[in-house]
Amino acid sequence: MVLFWHRRDLRIEDNAGLYKALKENDQVQPVFIFDDQILSRLPKDDQRVLFIHQELQRLKSEYQAHGSDLLIFHGNPSELIPKIARELACEKVYTNRDYEPYALTRDQFIYQELEKSNISFIGSKDHVIFEKNEVLKDDGLPYTIFTPYSRKWKAKLSDYFLKSYPSTAYLSHLSKCAETSDCPSMEDLGFSDVQLFPFPERIVHDELVRAYQENRDFPIKNGTSKLSVHLRFGTISIRQLARQAHLNNETFLNELIWRDFYQMIIYHFPHSVNGSFKKQYDKIVWEHNEQHFKSWCEGKTGYPLVDAGMRELNETGFMHNRVRMVVASFLTKHLLIDWRWGESYFAQKLMDFELASNIGGWQWAAGCGCDAAPYFRVFNPTAQQEKFDKQKQYIQKWVPEFGSSSYPEPIIDHAFARDRVLTRFKQALND
């Protein structure tokens, strides 16, 4: 018997690691672990845990329909995976690779523990098209600028990298079980099972992909796929999406390439998780204005597009991509608040939170990232509103008191804020 450990790949179809396990072995036992190292840091109404729980129940039912079962545990994977593998007398443990610092450290520990029992730990590439060192500069170093990276990425792309893994063809190799187990309840995990907002569908519409370039910047339009949460937890295959994008819209494909790019950056430059990619930006003296930060979090800055975005985030766990750039720029450039404060808040609230992309996006906005907007580029939220929500439909949807006496005055003047951030950044970068 061998184990297949599901992590950020909550599907059977087109699953690289599961395919490898099933093709190479006759008895494959799938498992999932609710990682208490992660869960212990989350609020008790965290909707991502509920989303995972619902998807696991779906996945468990699929396995049961094939006479098998998904075993679900709650605890520390570094302890549980070696323990389960030994108890079931497994020869191998298969999984799909993860590139974040915590995951790399955890997996290295598990590899060493399994090795003590002569159990192999085998990883596969699944949630990116290209990983680690697959797209490098001609000198063998990792790219730090997106445009040349994307050119090399596209030049390397072929049908081979987009093909589906026929994991469903080998489901007869799943381990059979006479009795099925229960999934731990949300209460067992210490979380509420109340769903606060609808979760996005796991459907990719070709017409949306085709019109993506024309509609994606307007937050009131249904112009983005909202599939990021499904990509984050692997309930949909990146290869399926990339095939559709490759056929229908290069702009949509570029968004998927950005995702690969940030996964590669966090793998090669793990210091960027806690510090600026461009280390000289760590010299910037940030403001520590708690009241300004609170106003930003609550969507009460007096800048309607910023406020609409923050309220959409707080109420739905989602924020439109264009608006993400505006609110991030406002926090770091207008309010001069450390990008890490905003990154942390997004990490708490976003359904599609993914460390690499969140870090990359926030450092882009602050100007301190690997391929960032220059520090002197300061989004004017009013100009952005005129360009992308001219009729104020998005604003009126999320800020119903806009235009009334109950809507706050701007907490900071744009011209003052722009002059201040340019002066502050110049001082730090010229030291």
C-alpha positions in Angstrom: 0.0 0.0 0.0 1.0 3.6 -0.6 -0.4 6.9 0.6 -1.4 9.9 -1.5 -1.5 13.0 0.6 -3.9 15.7 -0.7 -3.0 19.3 0.1 -3.7 22.1 -2.2 -5.1 19.7 -4.9 -8.7 18.9 -3.8 -9.7 16.9 -6.9 -9.3 13.5 -8.5 -9.3 14.5 -12.1 -6.1 15.8 -13.7 -4.1 15.4 -10.5 -0.4 14.9 -11.3 0.6 13.3 -8.0 -2.5 11.1 -7.7 -2.0 9.9 -11.3 1.6 9.0 -10.5 0.6 7.1 -7.4 -2.2 5.2 -9.1 -0.3 4.3 -12.2 2.7 3.0 -10.2 0.8 1.1 -7.5 -2.1 -1.3 -6.9 -3.3 0.0 -3.5 -3.4 3.8 -3.1 -4.9 5.2 0.1 -5.7 9.0 -0.2 -5.5 11.1 3.0 -5.9 14.8 4.0 -4.8 16.5 7.1 -6.3 19.6 8.6 -3.0 21.2 9.7 -3.3 22.6 13.2 -0.1 24.6 12.7 -2.2 26.6 10.2 -5.7 26.4 11.7 -4.5 27.6 15.1 -3.8 31.1 13.6 -7.2 31.5 12.0 -10.4 33.2 13.2 -13.1 30.7 14.2 -15.5 31.9 11.4 -12.8 31.6 8.7 -14.7 30.9 5.5 -11.7 29.2 3.8 -11.9 26.4 6.3 -15.5 25.9 5.6 -14.8 26.0 1.8 -12.1 23.3 2.3 -14.5 21.3 4.5 -17.2 21.3 1.9 -14.8 20.4 -0.9 -13.4 17.5 1.1 -16.9 16.1 1.6 -17.4 16.3 -2.1 -14.0 14.6 -2.7 -14.7 12.0 0.0 -18.0 11.1 -1.8 -16.2 10.7 -5.1 -13.7 8.3 -3.6 -16.5 6.3 -1.8 -18.3 6.0 -5.1 -15.3 4.0 -6.3 -15.2 1.7 -3.3 -12.5 3.6 -1.5 -12.4 6.5 1.0 -10.5 9.7 1.8 -9.1 9.5 5.3 -9.2 12.9 7.0 -7.2 13.7 10.1 -6.6 16.8 12.2 -3.2 17.6 13.7 0.4 18.2 12.8 1.3 16.7 9.4 5.0 16.3 10.4 3.9 13.8 13.0 0.8 12.3 11.4 2.1 11.5 7.9 5.0 9.3 9.1 2.7 7.7 11.8 0.0 6.9 9.3 2.5 5.6 6.7 4.1 3.2 9.3 0.7 2.0 10.7 -0.5 1.1 7.2 2.8 -0.4 6.3 3.2 1.9 3.3 6.3 1.8 1.1 5.8 5.2 -0.4 4.0 8.5 0.2 3.1 10.6 -2.8 2.0 14.3 -2.8 2.1 17.4 -5.0 4.8 19.9 -4.3 4.4 23.2 -2.5 7.0 26.0 -2.7 6.2 28.2 0.3 8.8 28.3 3.1 6.7 26.6 5.7 5.7 23.8 3.3 9.4 23.3 2.2 10.6 23.0 5.8 7.7 20.7 6.8 8.2 18.5 3.8 12.0 18.2 4.4 11.3 17.1 7.9 8.7 14.5 6.8 11.1 13.2 4.1 13.8 12.7 6.7 11.3 11.0 9.1 10.0 8.6 6.4 13.6 7.8 5.3 14.2 6.4 8.8 11.6 3.7 8.0 12.7 3.2 4.4 9.6 4.9 3.1 10.0 7.0 -0.1 8.5 10.5 -0.2 7.6 11.4 -3.8 6.5 14.8 -5.0 5.0 16.0 -8.3 4.4 19.3 -10.0 0.7 20.1 -10.1 -0.5 23.6 -9.2 1.8 25.5 -11.6 2.7 25.0 -15.2 6.4 25.7 -14.7 8.2 25.3 -11.3 11.5 26.1 -9.6 14.3 26.1 -12.2 12.2 25.3 -15.3 12.1 28.9 -16.6 15.5 30.5 -16.0 17.5 33.3 -17.7 20.2 32.2 -20.2 22.8 32.6 -17.4 21.0 30.1 -15.3 19.7 32.6 -12.7 16.0 33.1 -11.9 14.1 35.9 -13.5 13.2 38.9 -11.4 11.3 40.8 -14.1 8.0 39.5 -15.3 8.1 40.5 -19.0 11.2 38.5 -20.0 10.0 35.7 -17.8 6.7 35.5 -19.5 8.4 35.5 -23.0 10.6 32.5 -22.0 7.5 30.9 -20.3 5.5 31.1 -23.6 8.5 30.0 -25.7 8.8 26.9 -23.5 5.1 26.1 -23.5 3.9 23.2 -25.5 1.0 20.7 -25.5 3.1 18.5 -23.3 2.9 21.0 -20.4 -0.9 21.5 -20.9 -2.0 17.9 -21.2 -4.3 16.5 -18.5 -3.0 13.7 -16.3 -5.5 10.8 -16.7 -5.8 10.0 -13.0 -9.4 8.8 -13.4 -8.3 6.0 -15.7 -6.6 4.2 -12.8 -9.2 4.5 -10.0 -9.3 0.7 -9.8 -5.9 1.0 -8.1 -7.5 2.8 -5.1 -7.4 1.0 -1.8 -10.7 -0.7 -1.1 -12.5 -0.3 2.2 -15.5 -2.1 3.6 -16.5 0.7 6.0 -16.2 4.4 5.4 -15.0 7.0 7.9 -16.6 10.3 8.8 -15.2 13.7 8.0 -14.4 15.7 11.2 -17.1 18.3 11.8 -16.4 22.0 11.7 -17.1 22.0 15.4 -14.5 19.2 15.9 -12.0 21.5 14.2 -13.0 24.4 16.4 -14.7 26.4 13.7 -18.1 27.7 12.9 -20.1 26.0 10.1 -22.0 29.2 9.2 -21.5 30.2 5.6 -21.4 34.0 5.5 -21.4 34.5 1.7 -21.8 32.3 -1.5 -18.6 30.6 -2.7 -17.8 31.0 -6.4 -18.7 28.3 -8.9 -16.1 25.9 -10.3 -17.0 26.7 -13.9 -14.9 28.2 -16.6 -16.9 30.0 -19.3 -15.1 30.3 -22.6 -17.0 33.5 -23.4 -15.8 35.2 -20.2 -12.2 34.2 -21.1 -12.6 35.5 -24.6 -13.9 38.9 -23.3 -11.5 39.1 -20.4 -9.2 41.8 -21.8 -12.1 44.1 -22.5 -14.0 43.7 -19.2 -11.4 42.8 -16.5 -10.7 46.4 -15.3 -14.3 47.4 -14.6 -15.3 46.1 -11.1 -19.0 46.4 -11.7 -18.8 44.0 -14.7 -18.7 40.2 -14.4 -15.4 40.3 -16.2 -13.2 38.1 -14.1 -13.4 34.4 -13.5 -13.5 34.4 -9.7 -11.8 31.0 -10.0 -8.8 32.1 -7.9 -10.1 30.3 -4.8 -10.5 27.1 -6.8 -6.9 27.5 -8.1 -5.7 28.2 -4.6 -7.1 24.9 -3.2 -6.7 22.9 -6.4 -10.4 22.1 -6.9 -9.7 23.0 -10.6 -6.7 22.1 -12.7 -4.2 24.9 -13.7 -3.7 23.0 -16.9 -7.4 23.2 -17.8 -7.4 26.9 -17.3 -4.2 27.4 -19.1 -5.5 25.5 -22.1 -8.6 27.6 -22.3 -6.5 30.8 -21.9 -4.0 29.7 -24.5 -6.8 29.1 -27.0 -9.0 32.2 -26.2 -7.1 35.1 -24.6 -3.5 35.9 -24.0 -4.3 38.5 -21.4 -6.0 35.8 -19.3 -3.0 33.6 -19.9 -0.7 36.3 -18.6 -2.5 36.4 -15.3 -1.8 32.7 -14.9 1.9 33.3 -15.8 2.0 36.0 -13.0 0.9 33.2 -10.6 3.7 31.0 -11.8 6.2 33.9 -11.6 5.4 34.7 -8.0 5.6 31.0 -7.0 9.1 30.9 -8.6 10.1 34.1 -6.8 9.0 32.9 -3.3 10.9 29.6 -3.9 14.2 31.4 -5.0 13.9 34.4 -2.7 12.2 33.4 0.5 13.5 36.6 2.3 10.7 38.4 0.4 8.1 36.8 2.7 9.0 39.1 5.6 11.2 41.7 4.0 11.3 43.8 0.9 12.6 42.0 -2.2 14.6 45.2 -2.9 16.3 45.3 0.5 17.0 49.0 0.3 13.3 49.6 0.7 13.5 48.2 4.3 15.0 51.7 5.1 11.7 53.4 4.5 10.3 55.0 7.6 6.6 54.1 7.6 3.8 55.8 9.4 2.2 53.9 12.3 -1.1 55.6 12.2 -3.5 53.1 13.8 -6.6 55.2 13.1 -5.7 55.6 9.4 -5.2 51.8 9.2 -8.6 51.2 10.9 -10.3 53.6 8.5 -8.8 51.7 5.5 -9.8 48.3 6.9 -13.4 49.4 7.4 -13.7 51.2 4.1 -14.1 54.6 5.6 -11.3 56.6 4.1 -13.5 59.1 2.2 -12.1 57.8 -1.1 -15.1 56.0 -2.6 -13.3 53.4 -4.8 -11.0 52.5 -2.0 -13.9 52.2 0.4 -16.0 50.1 -2.0 -13.1 47.7 -2.5 -12.5 47.2 1.3 -16.2 46.7 2.0 -16.5 44.1 -0.9 -13.5 42.3 0.7 -15.0 42.4 4.2 -18.4 41.2 3.1 -17.5 38.6 0.5 -13.9 37.5 0.9 -13.2 38.8 -2.6 -11.9 42.0 -4.2 -11.8 42.9 -7.8 -8.2 42.8 -9.2 -8.1 46.4 -10.4 -9.4 47.6 -7.1 -6.8 45.5 -5.2 -4.1 47.6 -6.9 -5.9 50.9 -5.9 -6.4 50.0 -2.2 -2.9 48.6 -1.9 -1.4 51.8 -3.4 -3.6 53.9 -1.2 -2.4 52.2 2.0 1.3 52.3 1.1 1.6 55.5 -0.8 -1.2 57.8 0.5 -1.2 56.6 4.1 2.5 55.6 4.1 1.6 52.5 6.1 3.9 49.5 5.9 2.8 47.1 3.1 3.1 44.2 5.6 0.1 45.6 7.5 -2.0 45.4 4.3 -0.6 42.0 3.3 -1.5 40.6 6.7 -5.1 42.0 6.5 -5.6 40.5 3.0 -4.2 37.2 4.3 -6.9 37.2 7.0 -9.8 38.2 4.7 -9.2 36.9 1.1 -10.8 33.6 0.2 -8.2 33.1 -2.5 -5.2 34.1 -0.2 -2.1 32.6 -1.6 1.2 33.7 0.1 3.3 34.1 -3.0 0.8 36.1 -5.0 -0.3 38.2 -2.0 3.3 39.1 -1.1 4.1 39.8 -4.8 1.1 42.0 -5.3 1.7 44.1 -2.1 5.3 44.6 -2.8 4.4 45.5 -6.4 2.1 48.2 -5.1 4.6 49.5 -2.5 7.4 49.7 -5.1 9.7 47.3 -3.2 9.0 44.1 -5.1 11.0 42.2 -7.7 9.0 43.7 -10.6 7.3 46.6 -9.0 5.5 49.7 -9.9 8.2 52.5 -9.4 7.9 54.2 -6.1 7.0 57.5 -7.8 4.0 55.9 -9.4 1.1 56.9 -7.1 -2.4 55.9 -8.1 -4.8 58.7 -7.9 -7.9 56.9 -6.6 -10.2 59.6 -7.9 -8.7 59.3 -11.4 -9.0 55.5 -11.2 -12.7 55.9 -10.2 -13.3 58.2 -13.2 -11.7 55.7 -15.5 -13.1 52.4 -14.2 -16.3 53.3 -12.4 -17.4 56.5 -14.0 -21.1 55.8 -13.4 -20.3 55.0 -9.7 -22.2 51.7 -10.0 -19.6 49.7 -8.1 -19.3 52.5 -5.5 -23.1 52.7 -5.0 -23.3 48.9 -4.6 -20.8 48.8 -1.7 -21.0 52.3 -0.3 -24.7 53.1 -0.2 -24.2 56.3 1.9 -21.9 57.8 -0.7 -23.1 61.3 -1.5 -24.9 61.8 1.8 -23.8 63.6 4.9 -22.9 60.3 6.6 -20.1 59.6 4.2 -16.8 60.7 5.7 -14.5 63.4 4.3 -11.2 62.2 2.8 -8.8 61.3 5.7 -5.9 62.6 3.7 -5.3 65.1 0.9 -4.1 63.5 -2.3 -1.6 66.2 -3.2 -0.1 66.2 0.3 0.1 62.4 0.4 1.8 62.3 -3.0 4.4 64.9 -2.0 5.0 63.1 1.3 5.6 59.7 -0.1 7.9 60.9 -2.8 10.0 62.8 -0.2 10.0 59.9 2.2 11.0 57.3 -0.4 13.7 59.5 -1.9 15.2 60.0 1.6 15.3 56.3 2.3 16.6 55.2 -1.1 19.3 57.9 -1.4 20.9 57.2 2.0 
